[in-house]
Amino acid sequence: MGIYAALVLSLATPLYRPLSSGRDDSWALLVLLAAAHLGLGAAIRRPWVLTLPVALSILAFAAAGADDLAWLAILIGAPALVALTAVGWALGRAFQQQSDVIAAVCTFVALLPAAWAAVETTRRGPPLPASVQRQLPTKISLGNLCPGAETPETVEQDVRRRAEILIRELRRRPTHLVTYTYYSSDGDDERREITIRELAEEQLKDIESNGPRCAPDLERRLRSAM
């Protein structure tokens, strides 16, 4: 119960931000939640345990601002977590002699994403000097170099220059931090400190989203620098 509470509380911290930046490994949080609730059900094996995922979903709904998207925590999150807890409970009751082992294995799996995030956090370097950050493509997409983007020549030249500096810094100090803004369609933009490598991964996602013929040479060089 204590480990479950610690894992749930850790979700409210910036610990897992490295997993959702760049390449986006936020799927690991789903693994954490699934394993934690399976283990919770197997460990407690009491009907009231099903109220805990409901309470967690309500807290997540409130923390997300209780707006339109926040309802997903209630409509999807709560039933899924209750079902996982019920499966853990059923396994614990069906295999009572092995219930502690089931709970321990599930807890171990739930701790893996937390350990991964902690390691990624310790690997992050200091902020890049502001003078260098201003030269990087932190506010413009390399997708502007794609055919059909109709990017003005002066802007294209600026983007190419920023791309070269990104490749240079990616080779020199990939773990140093830059300030990057994640734009949202609902206007709820988020400024976050990410590494140079994560910035390159964000830009690669923009290039890939524009098709296989979008700046293939630049994509190759970025991947080589990574």
ABEGO torsion letter per residue (X at the ends): XAAAAAAAAAAABAAAAAAABEAGAAAAAAAAAAAAAAAAAAAAGBAAAAAAAAAAAAAAAAAAGGBAAAAAAAAAAAAAAAAAAAAAAAAAAABAAAAAAAAAAAAAAAAAAAAAAAAAAAABBBBBBAAAAAABBAABBAAAABBGAGBBAAAAAAAAAAAAAAAAAAAABAABBBBBBBBBAAGBBBBBBBBAAAAAAAAAAAAAAAEAABGAAAAAAAAAAX
